[in-house]
Amino acid sequence: MNATEVILRAHDAIYQRTDGRFGHHMIGVPCLMLRTTGRRSGQQRTNSLVYARDGDDYLVVASVGGRPQPPAWLFNLRANPDVEIQVGRERKPVRAREVGHSDPDFERLWKLTNDGNHGRYYEYQKKTSREIPVVVLSPR
């Protein structure tokens, strides 16, 4: 595990254990907690993710730092798109919608998320041939 992974895991643990009291902002970017149900296990899974906003919607990116495989939470969202997010201390029910590269809204949403994450998503996309999607989380 590299230093970045250690920092991200520590952030995730702090954000979850303090129920959002600490961890909303990390390395200059806002983070939310995404709560999904494991598609195989049926257990609740929580992931801290950088987000951007598009009106009332929250945007996250299924990048995993540019790894060839998508994150497990994306498969969980595909199986059950009705999930919960937590932003700071506030929990919100949302419905997830995956936006791929062929979607007409992709470029605009990608720019919003990439700009909000200091260009990191662009760098992650260069590391993989997998098309990294944006996920729109809309309030229910």
Backbone torsions as a table, in degrees:
resi	resn	phi	psi	omega
1	MET	NA	130.2	-179.9
2	ASN	-86.6	175.0	-175.6
3	ALA	-61.7	-38.3	179.1
4	THR	-63.2	-43.7	179.0
5	GLU	-63.2	-37.8	177.9
6	VAL	-63.1	-45.2	179.8
7	ILE	-63.2	-45.0	-179.4
8	LEU	-63.4	-40.9	178.1
9	ARG	-66.7	-39.1	178.0
10	ALA	-65.0	-44.1	177.2
11	HIS	-58.2	-48.6	-179.5
12	ASP	-57.2	-45.6	-179.5
13	ALA	-63.1	-43.4	180.0
14	ILE	-65.4	-45.5	-178.6
15	TYR	-59.7	-45.6	-178.8
16	GLN	-71.2	-46.3	-175.4
17	ARG	-67.8	-25.6	178.1
18	THR	-95.9	8.0	-179.3
19	ASP	51.3	41.0	174.8
20	GLY	87.9	-0.3	178.4
21	ARG	-64.2	-37.0	178.4
22	PHE	-128.1	139.9	174.3
23	GLY	117.2	-3.8	-179.8
24	HIS	-61.5	-34.4	175.8
25	HIS	-116.9	134.3	178.3
26	MET	-140.8	138.5	-179.0
27	ILE	40.1	41.2	175.4
28	GLY	79.9	11.9	179.6
29	VAL	-131.2	148.7	178.0
30	PRO	-78.4	145.2	-179.8
31	CYS	-128.4	146.1	173.4
32	LEU	-121.6	164.5	172.6
33	MET	-104.1	126.1	177.4
34	LEU	-101.7	123.2	178.7
35	ARG	-109.6	116.6	178.8
36	THR	-119.7	169.5	173.3
37	THR	-106.3	127.8	179.2
38	GLY	-57.6	127.1	-175.8
39	ARG	-65.8	-25.8	178.2
40	ARG	-102.1	-43.6	-173.5
41	SER	-83.5	-27.7	-174.5
42	GLY	76.2	3.0	-179.1
43	GLN	-89.2	150.3	177.4
44	GLN	-70.8	136.2	177.4
45	ARG	-122.3	139.7	179.7
46	THR	-126.3	132.2	177.9
47	ASN	-130.9	134.7	173.8
48	SER	-88.7	127.5	-175.0
49	LEU	-135.7	144.5	171.9
50	VAL	-67.7	141.6	179.0
51	TYR	-135.1	162.5	171.0
52	ALA	-128.4	168.8	179.4
53	ARG	-116.2	146.8	172.4
54	ASP	-138.2	90.4	-172.9
55	GLY	64.7	-126.2	178.7
56	ASP	-81.6	-12.8	-176.3
57	ASP	-83.7	151.9	172.4
58	TYR	-107.3	142.2	-178.1
59	LEU	-120.6	130.3	173.3
60	VAL	-128.4	162.0	-176.1
61	VAL	-122.7	131.7	-178.2
62	ALA	-88.3	65.6	-170.6
63	SER	-95.2	-38.6	-172.5
64	VAL	47.1	41.3	177.0
65	GLY	65.1	19.3	179.1
66	GLY	89.0	15.4	177.3
67	ARG	-68.0	157.6	-177.4
68	PRO	-67.9	-26.2	-179.4
69	GLN	-101.1	140.9	176.2
70	PRO	-68.3	162.8	178.4
71	PRO	-69.8	151.6	-179.9
72	ALA	-59.2	-34.3	-178.5
73	TRP	-61.9	-27.6	178.2
74	LEU	-66.5	-41.9	177.3
75	PHE	-63.6	-37.4	177.6
76	ASN	-64.8	-40.5	177.7
77	LEU	-65.4	-37.7	178.4
78	ARG	-63.8	-36.9	179.9
79	ALA	-75.3	-34.5	-179.1
80	ASN	-148.3	96.2	-175.6
81	PRO	-76.1	-10.8	177.7
82	ASP	-87.0	108.1	-173.2
83	VAL	-135.0	-174.7	178.1
84	GLU	-126.3	143.2	169.9
85	ILE	-118.8	157.7	173.5
86	GLN	-130.9	124.3	179.1
87	VAL	-115.3	109.4	-171.4
88	GLY	63.1	-121.7	-179.2
89	ARG	-95.7	-8.4	-173.6
90	GLU	-92.1	125.1	177.0
91	ARG	-98.4	141.1	-177.1
92	LYS	-140.4	131.7	172.3
93	PRO	-77.0	134.8	-179.0
94	VAL	-138.8	163.6	172.9
95	ARG	-116.8	130.7	-177.4
96	ALA	-91.8	143.0	175.2
97	ARG	-138.7	122.0	-179.9
98	GLU	-81.0	133.6	179.5
99	VAL	-118.4	110.8	-179.0
100	GLY	-91.4	175.7	-175.3
101	HIS	-61.0	-27.0	-178.8
102	SER	-84.7	-8.8	179.7
103	ASP	-71.7	136.8	-179.5
104	PRO	-59.7	-25.6	179.5
105	ASP	-86.0	-7.7	-172.3
106	PHE	-56.8	-52.1	-174.6
107	GLU	-57.9	-43.3	180.0
108	ARG	-64.8	-45.1	-179.2
109	LEU	-69.1	-38.2	177.7
110	TRP	-61.0	-44.0	179.6
111	LYS	-62.0	-43.5	178.3
112	LEU	-58.7	-47.7	-176.9
113	THR	-71.3	-42.1	-178.7
114	ASN	-65.6	-43.6	178.5
115	ASP	-62.4	-40.4	-179.9
116	GLY	-69.5	-17.4	-179.9
117	ASN	-112.9	29.3	173.6
118	HIS	55.7	35.5	175.9
119	GLY	78.3	6.4	-176.5
120	ARG	-65.4	-37.1	-177.2
121	TYR	-65.6	-35.9	175.8
122	TYR	-59.6	-43.4	179.1
123	GLU	-66.0	-39.5	178.7
124	TYR	-64.0	-40.8	-179.1
125	GLN	-63.2	-33.9	179.2
126	LYS	-66.8	-21.7	-177.9
127	LYS	-81.0	-13.9	-173.3
128	THR	-137.3	153.6	174.0
129	SER	-86.2	-12.7	177.7
130	ARG	-68.0	134.7	175.7
131	GLU	-77.1	113.7	-178.2
132	ILE	-80.8	121.3	-179.0
133	PRO	-88.3	160.3	167.9
134	VAL	-97.9	142.5	176.9
135	VAL	-115.9	124.0	177.6
136	VAL	-93.7	127.3	178.9
137	LEU	-111.8	104.9	-175.5
138	SER	-102.1	135.7	178.6
139	PRO	-57.0	141.7	176.5
140	ARG	-98.6	NA	NA
